[in-house]
Amino acid sequence: MPTTDDRLIVALDVPDALSGLQMVQQIGPAVGFYKIGLGMLTGGGLALANELKQDHGKRIFLDMKLFDIGATVEAAVRGLSQFDLDFLTVHGDPHVVAAAKHGAAGSGLKILAVTVLTSLDRSDLDACLVRAGDIAEIVEERAARAFEAGADGVITSPREAGRIRALPQSEGRLIVTPGVRPAGAASGDQKRTATPAAAVAAGADHIVVGRPIWQAPDPRQAAAEILTELA
């Protein structure tokens, strides 16, 4: 079995577990890390996560973006931590991050804090009543606060990865970047994007790529081209 480059995480943004398993089989052994999100939750997403981890040896990023009062987040994360998965996202508010870390205690589950969704720009933040200011500065400040609350890493767009990597608090922490698009790929609903190589050069430990792989005529080849770019 070839060595996998786990810097690439493929987002299985397909409707159900069967489609997800078929996509993993199509992509083949070169990819070892997959993201399963809310869109597949009612389609057997947790079952697929467990199957890919236990039966296929894949690493799993569960992208739930949890947000609630502390006690609820802690209970939810404690329940999810029993599945022996690798990454879990929560919103980057300090009380949420701290509660998630308590819930994950004793497990290997890493808590990643969402700073500002990569599908949002300044006009979207205005509509959400988020304070005025440069979006990169807000991302940087949210990342610093999440690290201080105990986050193992953050989710941020490639455009802000360098600023976060420069934070003293980022030492030993993970930076995971969605919104990554190979050169020539459509940006879709992402507004703050970069190429795979640029994201890693900016300081990302992992890049998340979805549609440019699973919508490609040949998903295996699409993934291989990204892995080649990273290498």
C-alpha positions as CSV (number, residue, x, y, z in Angstrom):
1,M,0.0,0.0,0.0
2,P,1.5,3.3,-1.0
3,T,2.4,5.9,1.6
4,T,-0.3,8.5,2.0
5,D,0.3,12.3,2.3
6,D,-2.1,13.2,5.0
7,R,-1.7,16.9,4.3
8,L,-4.6,16.3,1.8
9,I,-8.0,15.8,3.4
10,V,-10.7,14.9,0.9
11,A,-14.2,16.2,1.8
12,L,-16.8,13.6,1.2
13,D,-19.6,16.1,0.6
14,V,-21.9,13.4,-0.9
15,P,-25.4,12.6,0.2
16,D,-25.0,9.3,2.0
17,A,-22.6,6.7,3.3
18,L,-22.8,4.4,0.3
19,S,-21.9,7.2,-2.1
20,G,-19.1,8.1,0.3
21,L,-17.7,4.6,0.4
22,Q,-17.9,4.3,-3.3
23,M,-16.0,7.6,-3.7
24,V,-13.2,6.4,-1.3
25,Q,-12.9,3.2,-3.4
26,Q,-12.7,5.3,-6.6
27,I,-10.0,7.6,-5.2
28,G,-8.0,4.6,-4.0
29,P,-5.2,4.1,-1.5
30,A,-3.2,7.2,-2.1
31,V,-5.5,9.3,0.1
32,G,-5.6,8.5,3.7
33,F,-7.6,11.3,5.3
34,Y,-11.3,12.1,4.8
35,K,-13.7,14.7,6.1
36,I,-17.3,13.9,6.8
37,G,-19.7,16.7,7.6
38,L,-23.2,17.7,8.5
39,G,-24.5,17.1,5.0
40,M,-24.1,13.3,5.4
41,L,-25.1,13.1,9.1
42,T,-28.6,11.8,8.4
43,G,-27.2,9.6,5.5
44,G,-25.1,7.4,7.7
45,G,-22.1,9.7,8.2
46,L,-21.1,8.5,11.6
47,A,-21.4,4.9,10.5
48,L,-19.2,5.6,7.5
49,A,-16.7,7.5,9.6
50,N,-16.4,4.4,11.9
51,E,-16.1,2.0,8.9
52,L,-13.4,4.0,7.2
53,K,-11.4,4.3,10.4
54,Q,-11.8,0.8,11.7
55,D,-12.0,-1.3,8.5
56,H,-10.0,0.8,6.0
57,G,-7.4,2.5,8.2
58,K,-8.3,6.0,7.2
59,R,-8.0,9.1,9.3
60,I,-11.3,10.9,9.9
61,F,-12.1,14.6,10.3
62,L,-15.7,15.0,11.6
63,D,-16.8,18.4,10.5
64,M,-19.8,19.2,12.8
65,K,-19.0,22.8,13.7
66,L,-20.7,22.4,17.1
67,F,-22.1,25.5,18.8
68,D,-24.2,25.5,22.0
69,I,-24.0,26.1,25.7
70,G,-20.9,24.6,27.3
71,A,-22.6,21.6,29.0
72,T,-24.3,20.5,25.7
73,V,-21.1,20.8,23.7
74,E,-19.1,18.9,26.3
75,A,-21.7,16.1,26.3
76,A,-21.8,15.9,22.5
77,V,-18.0,15.8,22.2
78,R,-17.8,13.1,24.9
79,G,-20.2,11.0,22.9
80,L,-18.3,11.5,19.7
81,S,-14.9,10.8,21.2
82,Q,-15.9,7.1,21.7
83,F,-15.6,6.6,17.9
84,D,-11.8,7.0,17.9
85,L,-11.8,9.7,15.2
86,D,-9.1,12.2,14.6
87,F,-10.4,15.8,14.2
88,L,-13.7,17.4,15.2
89,T,-14.7,21.0,14.5
90,V,-16.5,23.4,16.9
91,H,-17.1,27.1,16.5
92,G,-14.2,29.1,17.8
93,D,-15.9,30.9,20.7
94,P,-13.8,30.3,23.8
95,H,-16.6,28.8,25.9
96,V,-17.3,26.3,23.1
97,V,-13.7,25.3,22.7
98,A,-13.1,24.9,26.4
99,A,-16.2,22.7,26.7
100,A,-15.2,20.6,23.7
101,K,-11.7,20.0,25.2
102,H,-13.3,18.8,28.4
103,G,-15.5,16.4,26.4
104,A,-12.6,15.0,24.5
105,A,-10.4,14.5,27.6
106,G,-8.8,11.1,27.6
107,S,-9.2,10.5,23.9
108,G,-7.1,11.2,20.9
109,L,-9.7,13.5,19.3
110,K,-8.3,16.9,18.3
111,I,-10.6,19.9,18.6
112,L,-10.3,22.3,15.8
113,A,-11.9,25.8,16.1
114,V,-13.7,27.5,13.2
115,T,-12.6,31.1,13.0
116,V,-14.7,32.7,10.2
117,L,-16.3,30.4,7.6
118,T,-14.4,30.5,4.2
119,S,-17.7,31.1,2.4
120,L,-18.1,34.5,4.2
121,D,-16.7,37.9,3.3
122,R,-17.0,41.3,5.0
123,S,-20.5,42.0,3.7
124,D,-21.7,38.7,5.1
125,L,-20.2,39.6,8.5
126,D,-22.0,42.9,8.4
127,A,-25.3,41.0,7.8
128,C,-24.5,38.8,10.8
129,L,-23.8,41.9,13.0
130,V,-20.1,40.9,13.5
131,R,-18.1,43.9,14.5
132,A,-16.5,46.1,11.9
133,G,-12.9,45.6,10.9
134,D,-10.7,43.7,8.5
135,I,-11.7,40.1,8.2
136,A,-8.1,38.8,8.4
137,E,-7.7,40.7,11.8
138,I,-10.9,39.2,13.1
139,V,-9.8,35.7,12.0
140,E,-6.4,36.2,13.7
141,E,-8.0,37.4,16.9
142,R,-10.5,34.5,17.0
143,A,-7.7,32.0,16.4
144,A,-5.6,33.5,19.3
145,R,-8.6,33.3,21.7
146,A,-9.4,29.7,20.6
147,F,-5.8,28.6,21.2
148,E,-5.9,30.2,24.6
149,A,-9.1,28.2,25.3
150,G,-7.2,25.0,24.5
151,A,-7.9,24.4,20.8
152,D,-5.6,21.8,19.2
153,G,-5.9,23.8,15.9
154,V,-8.0,26.1,13.9
155,I,-9.9,26.1,10.6
156,T,-9.2,29.1,8.5
157,S,-9.0,30.2,4.9
158,P,-5.6,29.9,3.2
159,R,-5.4,33.7,3.0
160,E,-5.2,34.0,6.8
161,A,-3.0,30.9,7.4
162,G,0.2,32.8,7.5
163,R,-1.0,35.4,10.0
164,I,-2.2,32.6,12.3
165,R,1.1,30.6,11.9
166,A,2.9,33.8,13.0
167,L,1.0,33.9,16.3
168,P,3.1,32.8,19.3
169,Q,0.0,30.7,20.5
170,S,0.1,28.7,17.3
171,E,3.3,26.8,18.2
172,G,2.5,23.1,18.2
173,R,-1.1,23.7,16.9
174,L,-2.7,22.7,13.7
175,I,-3.9,24.9,10.9
176,V,-6.4,23.3,8.5
177,T,-7.5,25.2,5.5
178,P,-10.7,24.6,3.5
179,G,-11.4,26.9,0.5
180,V,-8.5,25.2,-1.4
181,R,-8.9,25.1,-5.1
182,P,-6.4,23.7,-7.7
183,A,-5.4,26.2,-10.4
184,G,-8.3,26.6,-12.8
185,A,-10.9,25.0,-10.6
186,A,-14.2,26.9,-9.9
187,S,-14.4,28.6,-6.5
188,G,-18.0,27.5,-6.0
189,D,-19.4,29.0,-2.8
190,Q,-15.9,29.7,-1.3
191,K,-14.8,33.4,-1.3
192,R,-11.4,33.2,0.3
193,T,-9.4,30.6,-1.7
194,A,-5.9,29.6,-2.7
195,T,-4.2,26.7,-4.4
196,P,-3.0,23.7,-2.5
197,A,0.7,24.6,-2.7
198,A,0.0,28.2,-1.7
199,A,-2.0,27.1,1.3
200,V,0.8,24.8,2.6
201,A,3.4,27.5,1.9
202,A,1.4,29.9,4.0
203,G,1.5,27.6,7.0
204,A,-1.3,25.1,6.7
205,D,-0.7,21.6,8.0
206,H,-3.7,20.2,6.2
207,I,-5.7,21.3,3.2
208,V,-9.4,20.2,2.6
209,V,-10.5,19.7,-1.0
210,G,-14.0,18.5,-1.9
211,R,-15.7,19.3,-5.2
212,P,-12.6,19.6,-7.3
213,I,-12.0,15.9,-6.5
214,W,-15.4,14.2,-6.1
215,Q,-17.0,16.1,-9.0
216,A,-14.1,15.4,-11.3
217,P,-14.5,12.9,-14.2
218,D,-11.7,10.9,-12.6
219,P,-11.5,11.5,-8.8
220,R,-8.4,9.4,-8.4
221,Q,-6.5,11.4,-11.0
222,A,-7.8,14.7,-9.5
223,A,-6.5,13.7,-6.1
224,A,-3.2,12.5,-7.6
225,E,-2.6,15.9,-9.2
226,I,-3.1,17.7,-5.9
227,L,-0.8,15.3,-4.2
228,T,1.8,15.9,-6.9
229,E,1.5,19.6,-6.4
230,L,2.0,19.2,-2.6
231,A,5.1,17.0,-3.2
